[in-house]
């Protein structure tokens, strides 16, 4: 399997694991487990980092689909090469950094690592037009 496809798999696994970050915070709040296993009809107060973790997950979900399309099209079109592999690696590393920085609440750096991950996608896209 190519590096591009491995990074796609790793990104999908990351997307599956990210929800566990806010779950840890929820379970540490009084009544968090009961609220989590219940119908969640009422809001439950949680630390700010828990909400940032939820938003980080939604952001990952929103960005995984375009990344997957780019990687799969590059692979199927025979355009996968060292540049697409680098782009996929940059995307994955950028997404890990985005998660960590987002949960930590560092706003400007969050935007920069988001741009880094997007840059990885642009590298892959550039190879589709070669």
N, C-alpha and C positions, 0 to 999 in steps of 0.2 A: 504494500500500500504506500502511496506517496506521502510526503510530508504534509502536503495540503490536506489530504483526506484525514491524516492523523490529527491535524490541528482542528479540523471540523468535528471529529469525534470528541476530542478533548474539550472543545468549546461546548458541545452538547452536554457532556458530563458536567462541566462547570455550571451550565444553566440548570441542570437537575439538582445540583448540590447547593446553589446559592440560597434557596428558600430556607435552608437549615440555619443560616446565619441569624435571621430575625426570630426563628423559632427558639433559639437559645435564649435570647433576651426576653421573649414572651414567657417562657417557662420560669424565668427568674423573678417575675413579678407576682405579687399575691393574687391568687385566683387565676393565673394565666393558663394553667393546664385545663382547668374546668371550662374556661371561656373558649380555649382552642378546640376542645372536643365537643363543645356545645354548638348551638345554632348561630352564635355570634350576632345576636339581634341588637346588642348594645355595644357601644364603643368600649374598648378596654385601654386604659392609659398605659402607655409603654414609653421607655426612654426614646429620645430622638434618634439614636443610632439604629433602633429597631425599624423605625419607619424608613430611614435612609436605606437600610438593607432591603426592605420591600421594594423601594423605588429602584434600587440597583438591579434587583431581579427583573422587574418589568423592563428596564432599559436593556438588559441582556436578552430578554425574549424578543424585544423589538428589533434588535440588531443581529440576532442569530440568523433569521430568515434571509436577509440580503447577503450575509456572509456565505451561507450555505449555497445560495444560488450561484454566487460568483465562483466558489470553489468547484461546485459540480459542473458548471458550464465549462470552466477552464479544463477540467479533467476530461469531460466528454468530447470537447472540441479538439483535444490533443494539444492544448496550449499550456498545460501545466509544465512549469520549468523552475529553475532556481529562483526566479523573481517571484513567481506565485507562491512558492514555498516560503520565501522570506516574508511576503505579505501576510500569509496565513499565520506564521509564527509571531509577527508583529501584532496582528489582531488578537491572538490568544493572550500574549503577554500584556497587551494593553487592556484587555478585558479583566484580567486578574488584578492589575494595578487599579483599574477603575473601581472594581468592587471594594478593594481595601481602602482606597482614598475616599470613596463615597461614604462608606460606613464610618470612617474616621471623621468625616465632616470637614474635609479640606476643599473648599469650593473652587479656587482657581486651578489647583493641581488636578482636580477631578475633570475639568474641562480639557486640560492639556492631555491627560491620558486617554480621554475619549477621542480627542483628535488624533492621537497616536494610533489607536485601534482603527479609526476610519482611514488613516493613511495606509494601513496594511490592506484594507479593502481596495483602495485606489490603485495600489501596486498590482493587485490581481486583475482589476478591471483594465489597467493599461495593457496587459498582455493579451486580452481578448481582442484588441484592435490591431495586433501585430500581424 
